[in-house]
Amino acid sequence: MKIKLGLRGNSDAINHVIIKMDDLTLVTGDNIFLIGEENRIKMGENIIKLLDALSVDNEIEIGDNVKSMIERELNMEKGTLNKYENCNK
């Protein structure tokens, strides 16, 4: 299964991370623009855990622009999401 990561919002304010799997779409419950730094870090850690579990049997697709915006907004180290680029292709 191909899993895609996306964002909801605009270049000034990212509101949600979207995870799309076939006909199922998951959207983060908290508005990233409104939550504090501690909650952004926690959300980033949880997304990494989810992607680690999903990447075992699935292909993960994250666009370069989306990848850099997610890393920036969730206070991830630059390049954190690169490990999912060629998973199960």
Backbone bond lengths (Angstrom), bond angles and torsions (degrees), N, CA, C in turn:
res aa  C-N    CA-C-N  psi(-1)  N-CA   C-N-CA  omega(-1)  CA-C   N-CA-C  phi
1 M - - - 1.443 - - 1.530 107.99 -
2 K 1.307 116.02 141.67 1.455 121.82 177.06 1.524 109.03 -94.99
3 I 1.322 115.69 129.48 1.463 122.35 179.92 1.524 107.65 -115.94
4 K 1.330 116.44 129.45 1.460 121.39 -178.91 1.523 109.88 -115.97
5 L 1.329 115.81 139.79 1.459 121.82 174.01 1.515 108.66 -104.45
6 G 1.323 116.12 139.14 1.450 121.58 177.99 1.515 110.47 -144.68
7 L 1.298 115.54 -178.21 1.467 122.07 -178.60 1.518 109.97 -131.30
8 R 1.315 115.41 151.67 1.467 121.61 172.09 1.520 106.18 -118.72
9 G 1.298 116.04 129.51 1.454 121.84 -178.19 1.510 109.26 139.27
10 N 1.326 116.32 -154.04 1.467 120.29 176.64 1.519 108.93 -138.91
11 S 1.310 117.59 -176.37 1.461 120.56 -175.73 1.527 112.71 -65.55
12 D 1.320 117.70 -20.98 1.464 121.11 179.27 1.527 112.91 -87.19
13 A 1.324 117.19 -30.96 1.468 120.54 -175.29 1.526 110.06 -149.11
14 I 1.318 115.79 107.98 1.461 121.42 175.91 1.529 106.75 -83.14
15 N 1.333 116.95 126.24 1.450 120.35 -176.39 1.528 113.79 -99.39
16 H 1.327 117.51 -42.62 1.458 120.78 -174.64 1.527 110.84 -146.54
17 V 1.336 115.46 151.52 1.458 121.52 169.40 1.528 106.42 -96.43
18 I 1.332 116.42 135.96 1.463 122.18 -178.89 1.525 108.44 -114.15
19 I 1.325 116.31 132.57 1.455 122.35 175.67 1.519 106.57 -119.03
20 K 1.344 115.82 117.64 1.472 121.15 -175.99 1.523 109.58 -112.33
21 M 1.340 115.34 125.95 1.465 122.66 178.14 1.522 107.28 -129.61
22 D 1.325 116.58 112.10 1.464 121.83 -177.47 1.529 110.11 46.50
23 D 1.332 118.26 -113.40 1.463 120.64 -178.17 1.536 112.67 -100.46
24 L 1.335 117.47 12.57 1.458 122.41 179.15 1.527 109.14 -110.43
25 T 1.321 116.46 130.64 1.461 121.64 177.89 1.521 108.92 -122.92
26 L 1.334 115.41 124.97 1.468 121.74 177.16 1.525 108.25 -107.82
27 V 1.324 116.59 136.16 1.457 122.14 179.56 1.522 107.52 -127.18
28 T 1.325 117.00 133.91 1.464 119.83 178.65 1.524 109.79 -58.30
29 G 1.313 115.89 141.12 1.462 121.36 -175.49 1.512 114.07 -75.18
30 D 1.316 116.77 -32.87 1.463 120.17 -178.62 1.523 110.62 -91.56
31 N 1.313 115.36 142.86 1.458 121.60 175.66 1.529 107.48 -76.97
32 I 1.326 116.96 113.49 1.471 122.17 -176.10 1.519 111.04 -59.05
33 F 1.318 117.28 -34.09 1.462 121.49 -179.05 1.530 111.30 -63.98
34 L 1.341 116.96 -31.32 1.462 120.61 -173.20 1.530 114.81 -98.11
35 I 1.340 117.66 -21.33 1.469 119.05 -177.09 1.521 110.10 -80.47
36 G 1.309 116.26 156.87 1.457 121.22 -178.55 1.520 112.72 -76.97
37 E 1.320 114.75 174.45 1.469 121.44 -177.05 1.525 111.87 -61.20
38 E 1.322 117.48 -40.83 1.464 121.02 179.97 1.534 111.46 -59.75
39 N 1.323 116.26 -42.81 1.472 120.39 179.17 1.522 112.08 -71.72
40 R 1.324 117.70 -30.24 1.469 120.35 175.43 1.522 110.28 -65.68
41 I 1.329 116.15 -43.06 1.463 120.64 178.93 1.522 109.85 -62.70
42 K 1.324 116.94 -44.07 1.468 121.11 179.68 1.532 110.68 -63.38
43 M 1.338 117.08 -42.05 1.458 120.61 178.53 1.528 109.99 -62.23
44 G 1.316 117.08 -42.45 1.458 121.24 178.63 1.519 111.58 -60.80
45 E 1.329 117.12 -43.72 1.465 121.47 178.01 1.526 110.96 -62.28
46 N 1.321 116.76 -41.79 1.468 120.78 179.99 1.531 112.06 -67.60
47 I 1.322 117.36 -37.28 1.463 120.17 177.47 1.521 109.99 -65.81
48 I 1.325 117.89 -39.96 1.472 121.33 177.29 1.529 110.15 -61.91
49 K 1.319 117.70 -43.97 1.475 121.04 178.13 1.526 110.75 -60.85
50 L 1.324 117.11 -43.19 1.457 121.34 178.81 1.524 110.92 -63.99
51 L 1.319 117.45 -45.44 1.465 120.87 179.43 1.523 111.52 -64.70
52 D 1.341 117.29 -36.89 1.464 120.60 176.40 1.525 110.35 -59.34
53 A 1.314 116.60 -44.25 1.468 120.84 -179.19 1.531 110.87 -69.37
54 L 1.327 117.24 -42.08 1.459 120.63 -177.23 1.525 112.90 -73.47
55 S 1.318 117.56 -28.11 1.466 120.60 -174.65 1.523 113.03 -74.24
56 V 1.321 118.30 -11.52 1.463 121.54 -179.93 1.522 110.96 -60.86
57 D 1.321 118.08 -45.21 1.465 122.10 -175.94 1.522 114.05 -119.58
58 N 1.329 117.32 5.98 1.461 119.70 -173.78 1.520 111.26 -133.36
59 E 1.327 115.18 158.42 1.456 121.70 176.08 1.529 108.53 -91.45
60 I 1.328 116.42 128.71 1.465 122.20 179.88 1.523 108.08 -103.76
61 E 1.329 116.63 129.92 1.467 121.21 178.11 1.523 109.23 -120.50
62 I 1.341 115.08 121.42 1.461 121.15 178.06 1.525 107.16 -134.39
63 G 1.309 117.48 117.95 1.464 121.01 178.11 1.523 111.19 -63.90
64 D 1.327 116.73 151.78 1.466 121.02 -177.97 1.522 113.10 -58.12
65 N 1.333 116.98 -43.84 1.470 120.23 179.61 1.527 110.52 -65.82
66 V 1.320 116.04 -42.81 1.471 120.89 179.61 1.525 109.85 -63.75
67 K 1.330 115.76 -43.41 1.459 121.30 -179.26 1.534 111.00 -57.35
68 S 1.323 116.65 -49.25 1.467 119.81 -178.18 1.526 111.83 -66.77
69 M 1.333 116.86 -34.96 1.470 119.65 179.34 1.531 111.19 -70.38
70 I 1.329 117.62 -40.53 1.469 120.62 177.77 1.521 109.68 -63.28
71 E 1.330 116.41 -46.33 1.466 120.13 -179.85 1.529 110.99 -60.29
72 R 1.310 116.91 -42.09 1.466 120.80 -179.79 1.531 111.42 -66.71
73 E 1.326 116.60 -49.60 1.464 120.74 -174.60 1.526 113.37 -69.25
74 L 1.337 117.20 -30.78 1.469 120.39 -178.12 1.526 111.99 -101.77
75 N 1.339 115.37 18.61 1.466 122.33 175.65 1.529 112.94 52.82
76 M 1.332 116.06 40.12 1.463 121.21 176.25 1.522 108.95 -89.34
77 E 1.316 115.74 154.21 1.454 120.16 174.75 1.529 108.37 -66.31
78 K 1.321 116.88 139.60 1.469 120.88 -179.20 1.529 109.15 -58.65
79 G 1.329 116.14 131.61 1.460 121.47 -179.99 1.521 114.36 93.85
80 T 1.325 117.68 -2.36 1.470 121.81 -179.19 1.522 111.90 -56.61
81 L 1.316 117.40 -40.18 1.463 121.21 -175.83 1.530 113.17 -84.76
82 N 1.326 117.55 -3.81 1.467 120.54 -179.40 1.518 112.56 -63.40
83 K 1.319 118.41 -27.39 1.471 120.39 -177.08 1.533 112.40 -65.65
84 Y 1.323 118.05 -13.01 1.458 121.40 179.82 1.530 112.54 -95.50
85 E 1.328 118.06 -1.71 1.465 121.26 -175.70 1.515 113.97 -58.64
86 N 1.303 118.45 -44.37 1.466 121.02 -174.60 1.517 112.27 -116.25
87 C 1.302 117.62 24.81 1.475 120.98 179.91 1.516 110.19 -67.78
88 N 1.314 116.94 123.85 1.464 124.10 171.64 1.519 114.68 52.93
89 K 1.314 118.23 35.68 1.474 120.31 176.48 1.504 109.68 -82.85
